[in-house]
Each structure stands twice: as structure tokens, then as C-alpha cells.
């Protein structure tokens, strides 16, 4: 994604917490991009409306939030692109066209298939190597 970033934007991973005006929600996305001016602060609380890209990798504990609440909040805040990597279903979904109701458009592809990321990125994400992390090894029960 980094080569597709709009000019003067920065791609980052935590530890930032984005707050959303008019919403009680605050999220710390797994991967995020915003104009570099958004990071010119000593606070780790940033303006959610500065985001241009968010990517979340689901986990069993917060998967429902990633699929519902965050779609609504990021869309209402006007985040142009929300990429959801569903590790449980092994598929990726890109949401775009933010609106007051969330997002108006989305496309889902299984891991291993290319996924087009719309403008302002306008690039293709190769998900060939994507896969859910291995769970803890199961021990064989004693005979």
C-alpha cells in the first residue's frame, strides 16, 4: 500500500487512538494512513477525520466490532478506504464511498485473490500470502 499513498500522507501502525467527533467511539486501527500533519502532535489521540485509510485484522474477540461498528464509524467520519482482513473467514473486504450510514460500496475476495483498492489509492492488493495465524498446537489426549 505504501507506494500507492497520496502525496504527503503517512502509513503507520499503532499506538495511535483515533477519536471521532460526534461519536463516542475511539479506535486504534491495526494499520492506518493520514496526512502527515495529523501526526504532528505530542498526543496519541488523533482526529479520526484525518484518516484516508484504515486496515483491521480481525480476531475472534473483536471481529463483530470490525464488521459492524467500525464500518459505521469509519464511514460516517469520511474515511475513504476501510480494508477489513477477516482472519476467521480468510477473506478481505474493501469498503469505499463513505456516507452518513457507513459505506455505500464494498468488494470481498477470498485470501489468494487480488483485491482492487479504489481511489485515492487506486491499486491492487495481492493477498496471495495472506492466511490466518496458526492457533496453539493441540495436544493429543493421553490414551
C-alpha positions, 0 to 999 in steps of 0.5 A: 500500500505504501507506494500507492499513498497520496502525496504527503500522507503517512502509513503507520501502525499503532499506538495511535487512538483515533477519536471521532467527533460526534461519536463516542467511539475511539479506535486504534486501527491495526494499520492506518494512513493520514496526512502527515500533519495529523501526526504532528502532535505530542498526543496519541489521540488523533482526529479520526477525520484525518484518516484516508485509510484504515486496515483491521485484522480481525480476531475472534474477540473483536471481529463483530466490532470490525464488521459492524461498528467500525464500518459505521464509524469509519464511514460516517467520519469520511474515511475513504478506504476501510480494508477489513482482513477477516482472519476467521473467514480468510477473506478481505473486504474493501469498503469505499464511498463513505456516507452518513450510514457507513459505506455505500460500496464494498468488494470481498475476495477470498485470501489468494485473490487480488483485491482492487483498492479504489481511489485515492489509492487506486491499486491492487492488493495481492493477498496471495500470502495472506492466511490466518495465524496458526492457533496453539498446537493441540495436544493429543489426549493421553490414551 
